[in-house]
Amino acid sequence: MRFCRPLCMCLLILIVTGCHEQPTPKMPPIVVTVVTAEEKEIPAVFEYIGVANSSHLVEIRARVEGFLDTIAYKEGLLVHENDLLFQIDPKPFEVALAQAKALEEQQAAFLWQAQRALDRFKPLYEKKAASLRDLDNATAQALSAQATLDAAKAQVMQAEINLGYTTVRSPITGLSNQAKYREGALVGPGSEQQSLLTTIYTVDPIWVDFNVSEGDILKSEVMSSQGKLRFPKDMNFVIEAVLANGDILPGKGHVDFADPAFQKNTGSMTVRAILPNPKSILKPGQFVRARLKGAIYPNAIAVPKRSVMQGKNGQFVYVVNKDSKVETRYVTPGDWYQDYWIIASGLTPGERVIVDGVNKVLPGMPVTVKSSEETSTEPTS
């Protein structure tokens, strides 16, 4: 019994010692990368959905009635100015021209005869061998013959014009549409539908029409009055056309027309840009994204889009304070530029915004900033 008590005490000490919790090792701070908020001039790029239109559309119409003999162009391809498009049967018009010329010659003969008679009556009247009435009649006949000859010459000219209309040539260089009629069809100016033969579209340069909403215009004007947005001189924006596959149409354009009135049904203003299109990449009716460049956001702060998060109280970013701890900053994002979000309010210059590691941190948590990756906000133009 003497040895049992010390043994029990030893066992109790061992049990208590074995059940004691070991201290949890302290976790190292989360490693994050940041950008330093700085005020900079950032390009302001506006983008709208636009549709391409021919800068010069011409409807080719028949101006005389006749049977279509020839379709001389390749439908859908480029035609050049003065290229032959259609040939209407010229034979009836050649006959009409020949008749008009014969009538002209006949009237020329009548004029010669009347002039000769007048020339004979003048000396007879001076010798009092003919009356004044006879002279007046001869003079009237000569004048009438001259007028009739002039009318005959006009008929010849009209017949020549009509004959010329049987040969239909392209007045411009552009892309051709399909022919509305085939060889042998009767065409003519009788009706709008019957007269239309085809359409030619000038595509170099090409127009891009887009609509700017009233809200966008008013917002831009307010920002400009507050010094937060600066437009290019004389509103001379540079225009880019972005195709459906993301490619940018080679060459830059400019705005050449803005409707002075808003459309009542859409509350928007129609704007037209003109762009070079030498390879006919852009076709009429094609949709593009029209980018307007040239404006500037002066003294703007921009942060990468991935650093801005959405919370129940609004959008926010995490910043690292001077004690290397995380703080929340609720912000008001403005427009986007490339991969950056322009911050309208909520950030001050010099604050360090967490970019990588935002999903691992919480407010108040200490963090370690990778100094080698700490950068300032520098979106490229």
C-alpha positions as CSV (number, residue, x, y, z in Angstrom):
1,M,0.0,0.0,0.0
2,R,2.9,2.3,0.7
3,F,4.0,2.2,-3.0
4,C,0.5,2.5,-4.6
5,R,0.0,6.2,-3.8
6,P,3.2,7.4,-5.5
7,L,2.5,5.2,-8.5
8,C,-1.0,6.6,-8.9
9,M,0.4,10.1,-8.7
10,C,2.8,9.4,-11.5
11,L,0.2,7.9,-13.7
12,L,-2.1,10.9,-13.1
13,I,0.7,13.3,-14.1
14,L,1.4,11.4,-17.3
15,I,-2.3,11.4,-18.2
16,V,-2.7,15.1,-17.6
17,T,0.4,15.8,-19.5
18,G,-0.6,13.7,-22.5
19,C,-4.1,15.3,-22.7
20,H,-2.8,18.9,-22.7
21,E,-3.4,20.7,-26.1
22,Q,-0.3,21.8,-28.1
23,P,-0.3,25.5,-29.2
24,T,-1.4,26.0,-32.8
25,P,1.4,27.3,-35.0
26,K,0.7,30.9,-36.3
27,M,-0.1,31.1,-40.1
28,P,2.1,33.4,-42.2
29,P,0.3,36.4,-43.8
30,I,-1.3,35.9,-47.2
31,V,0.9,37.1,-50.1
32,V,-0.9,39.5,-52.4
33,T,0.0,41.7,-55.4
34,V,-1.3,45.3,-55.6
35,V,-1.5,48.3,-57.9
36,T,-1.1,51.8,-56.6
37,A,-3.9,54.1,-57.4
38,E,-2.6,57.1,-59.4
39,E,-4.3,59.9,-61.3
40,K,-3.5,59.7,-65.0
41,E,-4.8,60.7,-68.4
42,I,-6.7,57.7,-69.7
43,P,-8.1,57.5,-73.2
44,A,-11.9,57.6,-73.3
45,V,-13.2,55.1,-75.9
46,F,-16.9,55.1,-76.8
47,E,-18.3,52.0,-78.6
48,Y,-21.6,51.7,-80.5
49,I,-23.3,49.1,-82.7
50,G,-23.3,50.4,-86.3
51,V,-24.3,49.2,-89.7
52,A,-22.3,49.7,-92.9
53,N,-23.9,51.5,-95.8
54,S,-22.7,52.4,-99.3
55,S,-21.3,55.9,-99.5
56,H,-22.8,56.2,-103.0
57,L,-25.6,54.0,-104.0
58,V,-26.9,54.2,-107.6
59,E,-30.0,52.5,-109.0
60,I,-29.4,51.6,-112.6
61,R,-32.7,52.1,-114.5
62,A,-33.8,51.7,-118.1
63,R,-34.6,55.1,-119.7
64,V,-36.1,53.7,-122.9
65,E,-38.4,50.8,-123.5
66,G,-37.0,47.8,-125.3
67,F,-36.0,44.2,-125.1
68,L,-32.9,43.4,-123.1
69,D,-30.2,42.0,-125.4
70,T,-27.2,41.6,-123.2
71,I,-26.1,41.5,-119.5
72,A,-22.5,42.5,-119.9
73,Y,-21.2,42.5,-116.3
74,K,-20.5,39.7,-113.8
75,E,-23.1,40.0,-111.1
76,G,-21.8,40.6,-107.6
77,L,-18.4,41.7,-108.6
78,L,-16.7,45.1,-108.8
79,V,-17.5,47.2,-111.9
80,H,-15.7,50.4,-112.9
81,E,-17.0,53.7,-114.0
82,N,-18.1,53.5,-117.7
83,D,-18.2,49.7,-117.8
84,L,-20.9,48.3,-120.0
85,L,-23.7,46.8,-117.9
86,F,-26.7,46.2,-120.2
87,Q,-27.5,46.4,-123.9
88,I,-31.1,47.1,-124.9
89,D,-32.0,46.2,-128.6
90,P,-30.9,49.3,-130.4
91,K,-32.5,48.6,-133.9
92,P,-35.8,50.4,-133.3
93,F,-34.0,53.4,-132.1
94,E,-31.5,53.4,-135.0
95,V,-34.5,53.4,-137.4
96,A,-36.1,56.4,-135.4
97,L,-32.8,58.2,-135.7
98,A,-32.6,57.7,-139.4
99,Q,-36.2,59.0,-139.8
100,A,-35.4,62.0,-137.8
101,K,-32.3,62.8,-139.9
102,A,-34.3,62.4,-143.1
103,L,-36.9,64.8,-141.8
104,E,-34.2,67.2,-140.9
105,E,-32.8,67.1,-144.4
106,Q,-36.3,67.7,-145.8
107,Q,-36.9,70.7,-143.7
108,A,-33.5,72.0,-144.6
109,A,-34.6,71.8,-148.3
110,F,-37.8,73.7,-147.5
111,L,-35.8,76.4,-145.7
112,W,-33.5,76.7,-148.7
113,Q,-36.5,77.1,-151.0
114,A,-38.1,79.7,-148.8
115,Q,-34.9,81.6,-148.4
116,R,-34.4,81.7,-152.2
117,A,-37.9,83.0,-152.6
118,L,-37.3,85.7,-150.1
119,D,-34.1,86.7,-151.8
120,R,-36.0,87.1,-155.1
121,F,-38.7,89.2,-153.6
122,K,-36.4,91.8,-151.9
123,P,-35.1,93.4,-155.2
124,L,-38.5,93.2,-156.8
125,Y,-40.0,95.0,-153.9
126,E,-37.3,97.7,-154.0
127,K,-38.1,98.2,-157.7
128,K,-41.8,98.3,-156.9
129,A,-42.4,95.1,-159.0
130,A,-43.7,93.2,-155.9
131,S,-46.0,94.4,-153.1
132,L,-45.1,94.6,-149.5
133,R,-47.6,91.9,-148.8
134,D,-45.7,89.5,-151.1
135,L,-42.5,90.3,-149.3
136,D,-44.1,89.7,-145.9
137,N,-45.4,86.4,-147.1
138,A,-42.0,85.3,-148.3
139,T,-40.4,86.4,-145.1
140,A,-42.9,84.5,-143.0
141,Q,-42.4,81.3,-145.1
142,A,-38.6,81.6,-144.5
143,L,-39.0,82.1,-140.8
144,S,-41.5,79.2,-140.6
145,A,-39.1,76.9,-142.5
146,Q,-36.3,77.8,-140.1
147,A,-38.4,77.0,-137.1
148,T,-39.5,73.7,-138.6
149,L,-35.8,72.9,-139.3
150,D,-34.9,73.6,-135.7
151,A,-37.7,71.3,-134.5
152,A,-36.4,68.6,-136.9
153,K,-32.9,69.0,-135.5
154,A,-34.3,68.6,-131.9
155,Q,-36.0,65.4,-133.0
156,V,-32.6,64.2,-134.3
157,M,-31.0,65.0,-131.0
158,Q,-33.8,63.2,-129.1
159,A,-33.4,60.2,-131.3
160,E,-29.6,60.2,-130.7
161,I,-30.2,60.4,-126.9
162,N,-32.7,57.5,-126.9
163,L,-30.3,55.4,-129.0
164,G,-27.6,56.2,-126.4
165,Y,-29.9,55.0,-123.6
166,T,-29.9,51.5,-125.1
167,T,-26.3,51.2,-124.0
168,V,-26.4,51.2,-120.2
169,R,-23.0,51.9,-118.5
170,S,-22.0,52.2,-114.9
171,P,-21.8,55.8,-113.7
172,I,-19.6,54.9,-110.7
173,T,-17.1,52.3,-109.5
174,G,-18.6,49.9,-107.0
175,L,-20.0,46.5,-106.2
176,S,-22.7,45.3,-108.5
177,N,-26.0,43.7,-107.5
178,Q,-27.8,41.0,-109.4
179,A,-29.6,41.9,-112.6
180,K,-33.4,42.2,-112.0
181,Y,-34.2,40.9,-115.5
182,R,-32.7,38.4,-117.9
183,E,-32.0,38.6,-121.6
184,G,-35.1,38.9,-123.7
185,A,-37.2,40.7,-121.0
186,L,-39.0,43.9,-121.9
187,V,-37.7,46.7,-119.8
188,G,-38.5,50.4,-119.8
189,P,-39.4,53.5,-117.8
190,G,-43.1,52.6,-117.6
191,S,-43.0,51.8,-113.8
192,E,-40.5,52.0,-111.0
193,Q,-40.3,48.2,-110.8
194,Q,-40.0,47.7,-114.5
195,S,-37.2,50.3,-114.9
196,L,-34.9,49.0,-112.2
197,L,-32.1,46.9,-113.8
198,T,-29.6,46.6,-110.9
199,T,-27.9,48.6,-108.2
200,I,-24.3,49.7,-107.8
201,Y,-22.8,50.2,-104.3
202,T,-19.7,52.4,-103.7
203,V,-17.9,50.7,-100.8
204,D,-14.6,52.6,-100.7
205,P,-15.0,54.8,-98.8
206,I,-17.9,53.2,-96.8
207,W,-20.3,54.7,-94.3
208,V,-21.0,53.4,-90.9
209,D,-24.2,54.6,-89.2
210,F,-24.7,54.3,-85.5
211,N,-27.0,55.8,-82.8
212,V,-25.9,57.6,-79.7
213,S,-28.4,57.7,-76.9
214,E,-29.6,61.0,-75.4
215,G,-28.4,59.7,-72.0
216,D,-24.8,59.2,-73.2
217,I,-24.7,62.6,-74.8
218,L,-26.0,64.3,-71.6
219,K,-23.6,62.3,-69.4
220,S,-20.7,63.3,-71.6
221,E,-21.7,66.9,-71.5
222,V,-21.9,67.0,-67.7
223,M,-18.6,65.2,-67.3
224,S,-17.0,67.7,-69.8
225,S,-18.4,70.7,-67.9
226,Q,-16.9,69.2,-64.7
227,G,-13.5,68.7,-66.2
228,K,-13.7,64.9,-66.0
229,L,-13.8,64.4,-69.7
230,R,-12.0,66.2,-72.5
231,F,-13.1,65.9,-76.1
232,P,-10.8,66.1,-79.1
233,K,-10.4,69.4,-80.9
234,D,-13.4,70.2,-83.1
235,M,-14.9,66.9,-82.0
236,N,-12.6,65.2,-84.5
237,F,-12.9,61.6,-83.2
238,V,-10.9,58.8,-84.8
239,I,-13.2,55.9,-85.8
240,E,-12.4,52.2,-85.9
241,A,-14.7,49.5,-87.2
242,V,-14.5,46.2,-85.3
243,L,-15.8,43.3,-87.3
244,A,-17.9,40.4,-86.0
245,N,-14.8,38.2,-85.6
246,G,-12.9,40.9,-83.6
247,D,-10.7,42.0,-86.5
248,I,-10.4,45.8,-87.0
249,L,-11.0,47.2,-90.4
250,P,-7.7,48.5,-91.7
251,G,-7.6,52.3,-91.8
252,K,-9.1,54.9,-89.6
253,G,-12.2,57.0,-90.3
254,H,-13.9,60.1,-89.0
255,V,-17.4,61.4,-88.3
256,D,-18.7,63.3,-91.3
257,F,-22.4,63.8,-90.2
258,A,-24.5,64.0,-87.1
259,D,-28.2,64.4,-87.2
260,P,-29.1,67.6,-85.4
261,A,-32.4,66.1,-84.2
262,F,-33.1,63.1,-82.0
263,Q,-35.3,60.2,-83.2
264,K,-38.5,60.3,-81.3
265,N,-39.0,56.5,-81.2
266,T,-35.5,55.7,-79.9
267,G,-34.4,58.9,-78.1
268,S,-31.1,58.7,-80.0
269,M,-29.1,60.7,-82.5
270,T,-27.9,59.2,-85.7
271,V,-24.2,59.7,-86.4
272,R,-22.4,58.7,-89.6
273,A,-18.7,57.8,-89.9
274,I,-16.8,57.4,-93.2
275,L,-13.9,54.9,-93.4
276,P,-11.5,53.7,-96.1
277,N,-12.4,50.2,-97.4
278,P,-10.1,49.6,-100.4
279,K,-10.3,45.8,-100.2
280,S,-14.1,45.8,-99.9
281,I,-13.8,43.9,-96.6
282,L,-16.9,45.7,-95.2
283,K,-20.1,45.3,-97.2
284,P,-23.3,47.3,-97.0
285,G,-25.7,46.0,-94.4
286,Q,-22.9,44.5,-92.3
287,F,-23.0,45.1,-88.5
288,V,-19.9,46.4,-86.8
289,R,-18.8,47.9,-83.5
290,A,-17.9,51.6,-84.1
291,R,-15.2,52.8,-81.7
292,L,-14.7,56.5,-81.2
293,K,-11.2,57.5,-80.0
294,G,-9.7,60.8,-79.2
295,A,-11.3,61.8,-76.0
296,I,-9.4,61.8,-72.6
297,Y,-10.3,61.2,-69.0
298,P,-7.9,63.7,-67.2
299,N,-6.8,62.8,-63.7
300,A,-8.6,59.5,-63.7
301,I,-7.9,56.5,-61.5
302,A,-8.2,53.0,-63.1
303,V,-7.8,49.6,-61.6
304,P,-7.9,46.1,-63.1
305,K,-11.4,44.7,-63.6
306,R,-10.6,41.6,-61.5
307,S,-9.8,43.7,-58.4
308,V,-13.4,45.1,-58.2
309,M,-15.9,42.8,-56.4
310,Q,-19.6,42.9,-55.8
311,G,-21.0,42.9,-52.3
312,K,-24.4,43.3,-50.7
313,N,-23.7,47.0,-50.1
314,G,-22.3,47.6,-53.6
315,Q,-19.0,47.2,-55.4
316,F,-15.8,47.4,-53.5
317,V,-12.0,46.8,-53.6
318,Y,-9.6,45.6,-50.9
319,V,-6.7,48.0,-50.1
320,V,-3.6,47.4,-48.0
321,N,-3.1,50.1,-45.4
322,K,0.1,51.4,-43.9
323,D,0.0,48.6,-41.3
324,S,-0.1,46.0,-44.1
325,K,-3.7,45.1,-43.2
326,V,-6.7,44.7,-45.5
327,E,-9.3,47.4,-45.6
328,T,-12.5,47.6,-47.7
329,R,-13.2,50.6,-50.0
330,Y,-16.6,50.9,-51.6
331,V,-16.2,52.4,-55.0
332,T,-18.3,53.8,-57.8
333,P,-17.0,52.4,-61.1
334,G,-17.4,54.4,-64.3
335,D,-16.4,53.3,-67.8
336,W,-14.2,50.4,-68.9
337,Y,-11.0,50.8,-70.8
338,Q,-9.3,47.6,-72.0
339,D,-8.9,45.5,-68.9
340,Y,-9.3,48.4,-66.5
341,W,-12.2,49.9,-64.7
342,I,-12.2,53.7,-64.3
343,I,-13.2,54.5,-60.7
344,A,-15.4,57.5,-60.4
345,S,-15.2,57.8,-56.6
346,G,-14.1,55.8,-53.6
347,L,-10.3,55.7,-54.1
348,T,-7.7,58.3,-53.4
349,P,-4.3,58.5,-55.1
350,G,-1.6,56.4,-53.3
351,E,-3.8,53.7,-52.0
352,R,-2.7,50.1,-52.8
353,V,-5.4,48.0,-54.3
354,I,-5.2,44.2,-54.1
355,V,-5.3,42.6,-57.5
356,D,-4.1,39.0,-57.0
357,G,-5.2,37.3,-53.8
358,V,-8.6,39.1,-53.3
359,N,-10.4,35.7,-52.8
360,K,-8.0,34.8,-49.9
361,V,-8.3,37.9,-47.7
362,L,-10.7,39.5,-45.3
363,P,-10.9,43.0,-43.8
364,G,-8.4,43.4,-41.0
365,M,-6.2,40.5,-42.1
366,P,-2.4,41.1,-42.3
367,V,-0.9,40.5,-45.8
368,T,2.4,40.5,-47.4
369,V,2.8,42.5,-50.6
370,K,5.2,41.3,-53.2
371,S,7.2,44.4,-53.8
372,S,8.6,43.1,-57.1
373,E,5.1,43.0,-58.5
374,E,3.7,46.2,-57.0
375,T,2.8,48.4,-59.9
376,S,0.9,51.6,-60.6
377,T,-2.2,51.8,-62.7
378,E,-1.0,52.2,-66.3
379,P,-3.6,51.2,-68.9
380,T,-2.0,51.4,-72.3
381,S,-3.5,53.6,-75.0
